[in-house]
C-alpha cells in the first residue's frame, strides 16, 4: 500500500457522528477497498472540497453556453456565410469537418 506524501494535521481533529446512510456507505467503501475508515474519510472530504471549488469557479465564470446561445451563434455563422457567398466567395467543406474559403472565378 502506497503512503500519501501529504502530512496529517495533528493540530486540529474533527469528530462527528455520521448519518446512518453515510455510515452504511462508508462501511461499504471500506469493505470494497480494504482501506481504513480514516483514509476513506480523508479521500471523501478531498473529493467534496474539489467539487465545491469547481462549483465556485463555474459560478464565477458564468454558466456554459446554453442551447439558445448555440442556436444564435449558428444563425450568425449562417448569415455570415450567406453574405460571403453573395459577395463573390463561396464556402467549401473538406472531409466533413474542415472549412475553407476560396475565391470564385468571376471571369
C-alpha positions as CSV (number, residue, x, y, z in Angstrom):
1,X,0.0,0.0,0.0
2,X,1.4,3.4,-1.0
3,X,1.6,6.1,1.6
4,X,0.5,9.6,0.9
5,X,3.0,12.4,0.9
6,X,0.6,14.8,2.4
7,X,1.2,15.4,6.1
8,X,-1.6,14.7,8.6
9,X,-2.5,17.6,10.8
10,X,-2.3,16.9,14.5
11,X,-3.3,20.4,15.4
12,X,-7.0,20.0,14.7
13,X,-9.1,16.9,14.8
14,X,-12.7,16.7,13.6
15,X,-15.0,14.3,15.3
16,X,-18.6,13.9,14.0
17,X,-21.5,11.5,14.1
18,X,-22.4,10.5,10.6
19,X,-26.0,9.9,9.4
20,X,-26.9,6.3,9.2
21,X,-27.0,6.3,5.4
22,X,-23.5,7.8,5.4
23,X,-22.2,5.1,7.8
24,X,-23.6,2.4,5.6
25,X,-21.9,3.9,2.5
26,X,-18.6,4.4,4.3
27,X,-18.7,0.8,5.6
28,X,-19.4,-0.4,2.1
29,X,-16.4,1.5,0.7
30,X,-14.2,0.2,3.5
31,X,-15.3,-3.4,2.7
32,X,-14.8,-2.9,-1.1
33,X,-11.3,-1.3,-0.8
34,X,-9.9,-2.7,2.3
35,X,-8.7,0.8,3.4
36,X,-9.0,2.2,6.8
37,X,-12.0,4.4,7.7
38,X,-9.8,7.4,8.3
39,X,-8.2,7.1,4.9
40,X,-11.6,6.8,3.2
41,X,-13.0,9.8,5.1
42,X,-10.0,11.9,4.1
43,X,-10.5,11.0,0.5
44,X,-14.2,11.8,0.7
45,X,-13.5,15.2,2.2
46,X,-10.9,15.8,-0.6
47,X,-13.5,14.9,-3.2
48,X,-16.1,17.2,-1.6
49,X,-13.7,20.1,-1.4
50,X,-12.6,19.7,-5.0
51,X,-16.3,19.6,-6.1
52,X,-17.1,22.7,-4.1
53,X,-14.1,24.6,-5.6
54,X,-15.2,23.6,-9.1
55,X,-18.8,24.8,-8.4
56,X,-17.5,28.1,-7.2
57,X,-15.2,28.5,-10.2
58,X,-18.0,27.6,-12.6
59,X,-20.3,30.2,-10.9
60,X,-17.6,32.9,-11.2
61,X,-17.0,32.1,-14.9
62,X,-20.7,32.1,-15.6
63,X,-22.8,29.4,-17.0
64,X,-21.7,27.4,-20.0
65,X,-23.3,28.5,-23.3
66,X,-26.9,27.4,-23.4
67,X,-28.6,25.7,-26.3
68,X,-30.2,29.0,-27.2
69,X,-26.8,30.7,-27.3
70,X,-25.5,28.0,-29.5
71,X,-28.5,28.4,-31.9
72,X,-27.9,32.2,-32.0
73,X,-24.2,31.6,-32.8
74,X,-25.1,29.1,-35.5
75,X,-27.6,31.6,-37.1
76,X,-24.9,34.3,-37.1
77,X,-22.5,32.0,-38.8
78,X,-25.1,31.1,-41.4
79,X,-25.8,34.7,-42.1
80,X,-22.1,35.5,-42.5
81,X,-21.6,32.6,-44.8
82,X,-24.6,33.8,-46.9
83,X,-23.2,37.3,-47.1
84,X,-19.8,36.0,-48.0
85,X,-21.3,33.8,-50.8
86,X,-23.2,36.8,-52.3
87,X,-20.0,38.9,-52.3
88,X,-18.1,36.7,-54.7
89,X,-16.7,34.0,-52.3
90,X,-18.0,30.5,-51.5
91,X,-17.6,28.1,-48.7
92,X,-16.4,24.6,-49.2
93,X,-16.3,21.7,-46.7
94,X,-13.3,19.4,-46.7
95,X,-13.5,15.9,-45.1
96,X,-16.8,16.9,-43.4
97,X,-15.1,19.0,-40.7
98,X,-12.6,21.5,-42.1
99,X,-14.0,24.6,-43.7
100,X,-12.1,26.7,-46.2
101,X,-12.8,29.8,-48.3
102,X,-12.0,30.0,-52.0
103,X,-12.3,32.9,-54.4
104,X,-15.0,32.5,-57.1
105,X,-13.8,32.9,-60.6
106,X,-15.9,35.7,-62.0
107,X,-14.3,36.0,-65.5
